[in-house]
Every structure is written in structure tokens, then in C-alpha cells.
Amino acid sequence: MNTPAHDVVVVGGGAAGLSAAVALARSLRSVVVVDAGEPRNAPAHGAHNVLAREGIPPLELLAAGRQEARHYGAQVRQDRALAARRIDGGFEVDLDAGGNIRARRLLLATGLVDELPEIPGVRRFWGTSVLHCPYCHGWEVRGQRIGVLGAGPMSIHQALLFRQLSEYVTLVRHTMPDPGEAAWEQLAALDIPVVDSAAEKLRSIDGVLRAVVLDDGREIPVDAVAVAPRFAARTELYEQLGGTATEHPLGAFIATDAMGRTGIPGVSAAGNTSDLAAMVSVATGAGVVAAAALNADLVTEDADAAVRTRW
């Protein structure tokens, strides 16, 4: 009764998961995508560095991806995967709406959660005026007043990256430790002011971000704020299967090889689940690579089974 009904269950309906589903379905694999409907980039106005679809609204991109996956025969279910376990011949995934899915292979494309600084206003403007990636949002704030909230050593790198896009960059040190003399020299050479205070909140007027309010009452006028979240991949299912998340200075992720294979046989991962820095286009490619590896693995398994049956 535990015989898997599908070749692959993909948990996560973002760029990585849907790209994998399309590639697998085009190889005539039976694929089910379980999508909880919580894309990381939903607050953003557009997805960038996506060739020929530059600036497309993220939800529009995913809707098109679901349509493409279904066109080739993949199933896409709007549901949440609650648990995963190994069974004879593959894996079983429990769904929030009830029931489960059994498949020979499991692809985790569950993405990550941005753990933001607990500063009033940060979450409200996250993805619009509060940013973290100059490649995802930098063009949109070029030439504007950008405040960088210091949190760790990467805040210096962040300030330098945004300085490429605007001469009006201010680093608010906040909780950032001393980065060393070389870093201070770089900031000074590029005329990036450093405010040695902590941020208390972000202030807006009529729904528009206007300033970083410091703990001493001063205000730094800004049009945008750059922060460095902690990137926490959704690793719960992987851990249920016996895996361990890999810690990183910026968060935690599921380690894989170049083809998306994890340390658990039959389980692959792609997108932000396994690459904290993956943008949409990178996640898309990772999904295709993982799908190709899964299909090759299944092809070999099927061929070996055919040999045993024949002889």
C-alpha cells in the first residue's frame, strides 16, 4: 500500500520548484508540486535580472510558471507540506489539507525566511523601501538617499555595493561591531558618512519612508534603507528525514552537491533552500539542474529494474 504513486514530489512552488517540475514533466515524469503560497519575494514590485522578463511582478511570474508546469502534465497543489518520511520505494509527504503524497524522490524547494531586525517600520517597508540586495533592487533606488543599517561585517560590503548606485549613502552603525581599520578607510575614501548610533525606528509620511530615527532622537533623511537579514532556509522536512541544516555566517541552509543532491539518498534541494544568495534566475537554473539529476537517477533505477525483470 506504500508503493509511490509519483516519480517526484516537489515541495515549494517558487522559481526553483516550478522550474524543476517543468523539466521533469517534459521528461514524462509524474510530478506533484506542493505550494504553500508564501513566496519570499511577494512584497517586491518586480523580479529583476530575469532575462526577457525583467521587472515582471513576482506573483505574475509564478502564475505563468504554474501554467507551464501544468501544461506539461505536472500537478500543482495549493497546500502545505507538514511532514515527510521515508517509505518503501521512496517518500511520503503529509499535507495540511489532509491526506498525503507518495513519490520515489523528494525535491525540497521550500525557500527561506528573512529574519529582519526588530526595528519598527522595517517589516512594513520590506521589499519596497527596505532592501537587502543591490542586484534585486539597486537600480530602483539609484541616486537616492540610502541608509544602511549596520548589523555585522557584511554591512560594510553592503554599504560599498549601494555606494556604486548612489553618492548619498549613510551607514548607521546600529549593532555593527568594529570592522577594522581597512574598512573604515574604504568608507572614508568613498565619502560614506558613518553615524555611530543605533536605529530606533523608521519614520514615514503618508505611507512613504522618510527617515531613520536614532536612539538619541536624531533623524537621518532617507528614501530607502538597506538591511542585512538572517537567512533561515526552511529545513523542517529535511530534519524530519534525519538531515541537519548547515550553519552559515548569514543563516542556515541545506547543503547539496553541484546537482542538488543532499546527504540523504533520494532527497534533493534547490533554490534558496540550498543557496542563500540565489536570485530568481539562479534559483530557476538550480531547479532545472536538480530535475535533470533526479531524472537521470530514476532512469538508472528503471533500467536496473528492467534488467532484473528480464533475467
C-alpha positions in Angstrom: 0.0 0.0 0.0 3.0 2.3 0.3 4.1 2.0 -3.3 4.8 5.5 -4.5 2.3 6.9 -7.0 4.5 9.5 -8.4 8.1 9.9 -9.5 8.9 13.2 -7.7 7.1 15.3 -5.2 8.4 18.9 -5.2 7.8 20.8 -2.0 7.8 24.5 -2.8 6.2 26.4 -5.8 8.7 29.2 -6.3 11.1 29.6 -9.2 13.2 26.6 -8.3 10.4 24.2 -7.6 8.3 25.1 -10.7 11.4 25.1 -13.0 12.2 21.6 -11.7 8.6 20.5 -12.3 8.6 21.7 -15.9 11.9 19.9 -16.6 10.7 16.7 -15.0 7.3 16.8 -16.7 8.9 17.4 -20.0 10.8 14.1 -19.4 7.4 12.4 -18.9 7.9 12.1 -15.1 4.9 12.1 -12.8 5.4 15.2 -10.7 3.4 16.9 -7.9 4.3 20.3 -6.6 3.1 21.2 -3.1 2.9 25.0 -2.9 2.1 26.8 0.4 1.7 30.1 -1.5 4.3 32.1 0.5 6.9 33.3 -2.0 9.7 35.2 -0.4 9.6 38.0 -3.0 5.9 38.6 -2.9 6.3 42.1 -1.4 8.6 43.2 -4.2 7.2 45.2 -7.2 9.3 43.2 -9.7 11.7 40.4 -10.2 15.0 41.5 -11.7 17.8 40.1 -13.7 15.4 37.7 -15.3 16.3 37.6 -18.9 13.5 38.6 -21.2 11.1 39.0 -18.2 13.0 41.9 -16.5 10.8 43.5 -13.8 7.9 41.1 -14.1 5.8 41.1 -10.9 6.8 38.1 -8.8 3.3 36.7 -8.5 2.7 37.0 -12.2 6.0 35.1 -12.9 4.9 32.3 -10.6 1.4 32.1 -12.1 3.0 31.7 -15.5 5.3 29.0 -14.1 2.4 27.1 -12.7 0.6 27.2 -16.0 3.7 25.9 -17.8 4.1 23.1 -15.3 0.5 22.0 -15.7 0.8 22.3 -19.5 3.3 19.5 -19.5 1.3 17.3 -17.1 2.7 18.3 -13.6 0.2 18.7 -10.8 0.4 21.8 -8.6 -1.4 21.7 -5.3 -2.1 24.7 -3.2 -1.3 23.2 0.2 1.3 23.0 2.9 3.6 20.0 3.5 3.6 19.2 7.2 5.8 16.2 7.5 7.9 13.8 5.4 9.1 10.3 6.0 10.8 7.5 4.1 8.7 4.6 2.9 9.4 1.5 0.8 10.4 2.8 -2.6 10.5 6.5 -1.7 8.9 9.1 0.5 5.5 10.1 1.9 4.6 13.7 2.5 1.7 14.7 4.7 -0.5 17.7 3.7 -2.2 20.3 5.8 -5.5 19.8 4.0 -5.4 16.1 4.8 -4.0 13.1 3.0 -0.5 12.5 1.7 1.6 12.2 -1.4 3.9 9.3 -2.1 6.8 9.6 -4.6 10.0 7.9 -5.4 12.0 11.1 -5.0 11.7 14.3 -3.0 12.8 17.8 -4.0 12.9 20.4 -1.4 12.5 23.9 -2.8 10.9 25.5 0.2 12.9 28.7 0.2 14.0 30.7 3.2 12.6 33.1 5.7 14.2 36.6 6.1 14.7 37.2 9.8 14.6 41.0 9.9 16.0 43.4 12.5 13.4 44.1 15.2 13.1 47.8 14.3 9.6 49.3 13.9 9.0 50.1 10.3 11.4 47.6 8.8 8.9 44.8 8.1 6.3 47.3 6.9 8.6 48.5 4.1 10.3 45.2 3.5 10.7 44.5 -0.3 9.8 48.1 -1.3 11.8 50.7 0.5 13.6 48.4 2.9 16.0 46.3 0.8 18.9 43.9 1.2 20.1 43.1 -2.4 21.5 45.8 -4.7 21.2 43.4 -7.7 17.5 42.9 -6.9 16.5 46.5 -6.1 19.5 48.7 -6.6 18.5 50.3 -10.0 15.2 51.3 -8.5 16.9 53.4 -5.8 19.8 54.7 -7.8 20.8 58.2 -6.9 18.5 58.3 -3.9 19.3 58.7 -0.2 20.1 55.3 1.1 20.6 54.4 4.8 22.5 51.2 5.6 21.6 49.7 9.0 24.8 48.0 10.4 24.4 44.6 11.8 27.6 42.7 11.1 30.7 42.6 9.0 28.7 42.3 5.8 27.2 45.7 6.4 30.4 47.3 5.1 30.2 45.3 1.9 26.5 46.3 1.6 27.4 50.0 2.0 30.1 49.7 -0.7 27.7 48.0 -3.1 25.0 50.6 -2.7 27.6 53.4 -2.9 28.1 52.2 -6.5 24.4 53.2 -7.1 24.2 56.4 -5.2 26.6 59.0 -3.8 24.1 59.6 -0.9 24.8 56.6 1.3 24.9 56.8 5.1 26.0 53.9 7.3 24.1 53.8 10.6 26.3 51.6 12.8 23.5 50.3 14.9 24.8 46.9 16.2 27.7 46.5 13.8 31.0 45.5 15.5 34.2 47.3 14.7 35.1 46.1 11.2 38.7 47.1 11.3 40.9 49.9 10.1 40.8 48.9 6.4 37.0 49.0 6.3 36.9 52.4 7.9 39.4 53.7 5.4 37.3 52.4 2.5 34.2 54.2 3.8 36.1 57.4 4.3 37.7 57.2 0.8 34.2 56.9 -0.8 32.7 59.7 1.4 30.3 57.4 3.1 29.3 59.0 6.4 29.1 56.7 9.5 26.6 57.5 12.2 27.7 55.9 15.5 24.3 55.4 16.9 21.6 52.7 17.0 18.4 52.9 14.9 15.2 53.2 17.0 12.6 53.1 14.2 11.8 54.1 10.6 9.6 57.2 10.1 7.2 57.6 7.2 4.9 60.3 6.0 1.7 59.3 4.1 3.0 55.8 3.7 6.4 56.9 2.3 9.6 56.1 4.1 11.3 59.4 5.1 13.9 58.9 7.8 15.8 56.6 10.2 15.1 57.8 13.7 18.2 57.2 16.0 18.1 56.3 19.7 19.4 59.8 20.5 16.5 61.4 18.8 18.3 62.5 15.6 16.9 61.6 12.2 18.7 60.6 9.1 16.7 61.5 6.0 16.4 58.5 3.6 14.4 57.3 0.6 15.5 53.7 1.1 17.1 51.6 3.8 19.4 48.6 3.3 19.4 45.9 6.0 21.1 42.5 6.3 18.6 39.9 7.4 19.5 36.4 8.7 18.6 34.0 6.0 16.9 30.9 7.5 16.1 28.2 5.0 13.0 26.1 5.7 14.7 22.9 6.7 12.0 21.3 8.8 11.2 18.4 6.4 14.8 17.7 5.8 15.4 17.5 9.5 12.4 15.2 9.9 14.1 12.8 7.5 17.3 12.8 9.5 19.2 15.7 7.8 21.0 18.5 9.6 20.9 22.2 8.4 24.3 23.7 7.6 25.1 26.8 9.6 26.4 29.9 7.7 27.5 33.3 9.0 24.4 34.7 7.3 22.0 31.9 8.3 21.4 28.2 7.7 20.7 26.1 4.6 20.6 22.6 3.2 24.0 21.6 1.8 24.0 19.9 -1.6 26.4 18.9 -4.3 26.5 20.6 -7.7 23.5 18.7 -8.9 21.3 19.5 -5.9 21.7 16.1 -4.2 21.6 16.3 -0.4 23.3 14.0 2.1 20.0 11.9 2.2 19.7 9.5 -0.7 16.7 10.4 -2.9 16.3 13.9 -1.5 17.4 16.9 -3.4 17.2 20.6 -2.7 17.3 23.7 -4.9 16.8 27.5 -4.8 17.2 29.5 -1.6 16.8 26.2 0.4 20.3 25.3 -0.6 21.7 28.6 -1.7 21.0 31.6 0.5 22.2 34.1 -2.2 20.2 32.7 -5.1 18.2 35.3 -7.0 15.2 34.3 -9.2 17.3 33.4 -12.2 19.8 31.4 -10.2 17.0 29.5 -8.4 15.4 28.8 -11.8 18.6 27.2 -13.1 19.2 25.3 -9.9 15.7 23.8 -10.2 16.4 22.6 -13.8 19.8 21.1 -12.7 18.3 19.2 -9.8 15.5 18.0 -12.0 18.0 16.6 -14.6 19.9 14.8 -11.8 16.7 13.3 -10.4 15.5 12.2 -13.8 18.9 10.6 -14.5 18.8 8.8 -11.2 15.3 7.5 -11.9 16.3 6.4 -15.4 19.1 4.3 -14.0 16.8 2.8 -11.4 14.3 1.9 -14.0 16.9 0.4 -16.3 18.3 -1.7 -13.4 14.8 -2.9 -12.6 14.2 -3.8 -16.3 17.4 -5.9 -16.3 16.3 -7.8 -13.1 12.8 -8.5 -14.6 14.3 -9.7 -17.9 16.8 -12.1 -16.4 
